Amino acid sequence: MQLRQPRLAEMVAAILRDRILSGELKNGDELPAQDELLREFQVSRPSLREALGILEAEGLITVQRGNKGGSVVHVPTAANAAYMIGLVMQFQQTSYADVGEALKRLEPVCVSLCALRDDRATEVLPQLRLIHEQTLEAVDDEVEFTRVTRRFHEALVQLCGNQTLILITGTLESLWASQEQAWASKALEAGDFPDVARRETGIRAHERIMRLIERGEVEQLEGFARVHLDNTMRYGLAPGASVVSSQSLKSRLP
């Protein structure tokens, strides 16, 4: 089998990409002027323009046209990656039911990792308890209660300590949150929002999750978290749940 030789533009783009990802070029830096890059790489101007076009398509630079010219560096961020994941899911017409099913598998893993952290007493539980206090204060405000309880779940992911799970599961959390908020508004308008007794059941579940994290009871915690998610996420999947919208995700990302 004959291997395809990379084009000059691809090789130049690869070198510049490595400089960005290694931190040699920082966010907001400008690439050297095109004449300087031409001298360094000894390629034609069309090849250099193509290389810069590759990097711009990847979101790593912005090529400034006109008299000013130049190319500004943009380091990749988790928010950008999350938005791209959302775009792919929207293109694939991924349903919120599909998102919810994935979350029921991934979030309990994140919760168990919180319980495995040696510093959970100082780095995990104080943040969860703060959000829990806000949940108690919002119990009579249906839409705010929905928002704050979702923040509790998002915090369980953000505090798990595994960067890959934080990125992937955090993206799903943001997508689900937009769907859940839409459901809460509609349910309140229709008079179908769960009563205070059911909200208090969710509060007690969060209290138990915190106790299990504090005690480091990983196996019991993961199973309980999955049951709790199964009980609560059914509301967001009420009839009318649509496919993923990347626009709703973009509005929640920094």
N, C-alpha and C positions, 0 to 999 in steps of 0.2 A: 504494500500500500504506500503510495507516494504522499509524503507529508507536505502540507501547504506552508510555503515560506511566508513569514510575516512581512507585510509591506513596510516601507520606511516610516510611513506615518504612524503605524501601529507601534513600531519600536520606539519612536520619539515619544509618543503618548505614554508608553509603558515607563520610560525613564522619568518623565515629569510626574506621572502618577505616583511612582515610588517616592519621589521627593516630597510630595504632599502627604502621603500616608505615613511616612517616617517622621514627619514633623520638621523636616528640613525647611519646607515652605509652610508658613503659618497662615491661619485664617486671616483674610484681609490683605495679605501680601500681594504684590504685583509680580507676575512673571517678568523675567528680563525682556527687554524690547525685542521685537521680531528679528531685527538685524543681528542682534547679539546671539539669539538662538540659532539663526541661520549659520553664523560662524562656528558655533559650538558643534552643531550636529552635521554640518556639511550636507544639507539636503536642499532640495529646491523649495521655493516659496510655496507652490501648491501643496507639496507634501507637508510642510509645516502648518499651513492653514488647515489641512485635513486632520493633523494631529491635535491641534487646538480644538477643532470641531468635535473630535471624539471626546475630549475631556469636558467640553461644555455640555455635550449630550449626557454625560455621566453626572453632571451637576457639580463637578470639581472646580470649574472656573467659570467666570463670565467674561466673554470677549467683548471689550468695549470698542465699538466702531466709531468712525469719524476722526476728527482732528486729534482728539485726545488719545485714542487708541489704548493699547495695553490690555492685559488680562488679569483679573482679580481672582485670587484663590479662595475657594470655599471648602473647608474641611467637612467630611461627611459627619452627620449627626444622627442620633437615634430617632429624632423627630422626623427627619427626612426619610429615613429608611422605613419608619412606620407608615408614613404617608404613601410611599411607593407600594408597600404591602397592601394598603387599603385600595389603591388604584387597581392592582392586579385582581383583588377579590371582587371589586365592583365590575371589572371587565368580565370576569368569570361568572357573574351573576350569583355570587355566593350568598346564601340566605343567612339571616340572623339565627335561624335554628341551627345551622351548621357552626356558626361562631359559638353559640351557647354550648353545643356538644363538645367542642374543643376546649372551651374554658372549664367545663366540668371535669375534664381529664387533666388539664395543666395546672389550674389554680391550686388544687389540693397538694400537688408536688411542691409548689412555691411555699404553701403554708407549712408543710413539713420541714422545709429548709429553714424557715424562720425559727422553728423549734430546735434545730440543730446548731444554731449560731451560739457560740460561747458568750457573745456579748448581747444576747437577746434582752437581758434585763435593763441594759442601758441604751441600746440602739434600736430595739424593735418595740418593746412593750410601751415605753412612754409615748411614742407616736400613735400607737393603736389606741391607747387610753384617751389621748386628747381627742381623737376623732370620735371615740365612743361617747365622750361627754357631749360633744356637739350633736350626736345622734339623739341622746336623751332629751336635749333641749328642743329638738326639731320634731318630736314625736307627734305633735298636733298639727304640724304643717306637712301635708302629704307630699308635695313635690320636693320640698327641701329635705324631708326625711329620706326620700328615694335617692337624692343626690348625695347626701352624707353617708348613707349606708353603702353606696357604691364606692365612695372614697375609701371606706374601710377595706373593701376587697382589693381596690387598686393598691393600697398601702401594703397589704400582705404580699403582693407581687413585687413591688418596688423595694421591699426590705428583705427579700429572700437571699440576696447576695450573689446570685448567679446572673451574670450580665446577659447571657443568651436568652434565658427565660424571661428576664425583665423586658427585653426588647420584644420578643415574640408574644408573650402572654400579655404584656402591657399594651401592645397594639390591640389585641382582642378585647381587653378590658375597656379601652377607649371606644371601640366600635360598639360594644354591648351597652356602654353607658348612654350613648346617644339614643339607642333604641329604647332603653329602659325609661329615659326621661320623656321620650315621646309617648310611651305607653302611660306613664304616670299622669301626664296632662290630660290625655284622652279619658283615662279611667276616672279621674276626678270630675271631669265635665259630665261624664255619663252616670256618676254616682256609684261606680263599681270598684272604687279603691278599697283595698283591704282595711278592715276596721282596726281600731287601736289594739284590740286583743291580739290580732295577728302580727301587728307591728312589734308588740312587746315580745312575742315569741321569737322574732328575728333578733331583737336586742339581747335576749337571753342566750341565743345561739352564739352571738359575737362574744358575750362574756365567757362562755365556755371555751371558745377558741382561744381567747387570751389566757385562760387558766391552763389549758393544755400546752400552749406555747411556753408559759412560765415553767411548767414542770418538765418540759422536754419530752412529752409523751407522743412520739412521732407517729407510730402506727395508728393509735386511736384517733389522733388528730386528723390524719389524712382521710380516714374513713368518715369521720364526722363532718369534715369540710365538704366532702362530696355529697353527702345526704343533705346538708344545709343548702348547697347550691341547687340541688335538684328540686328542693322545696320552694326556693325563692325565684329561680329563673323561669319557672313556668308562667309567671305573670307577664314577663316581657315577651313571651312567645304567644300571647293571646292572639286570636284571629286578627289578621291585618298586618302581622309582622312582615316586613318587606325584605328586599335584598340589601346588601351592604351599600352604604353611601360613603365614599371617600371624603366628600365635602363635610359631612358631620364629623369625621375624624380630624380633618384639618382645623376645624374650629376649636378642637380641644387640645391641640398640640401647641407647645410654646413656639 
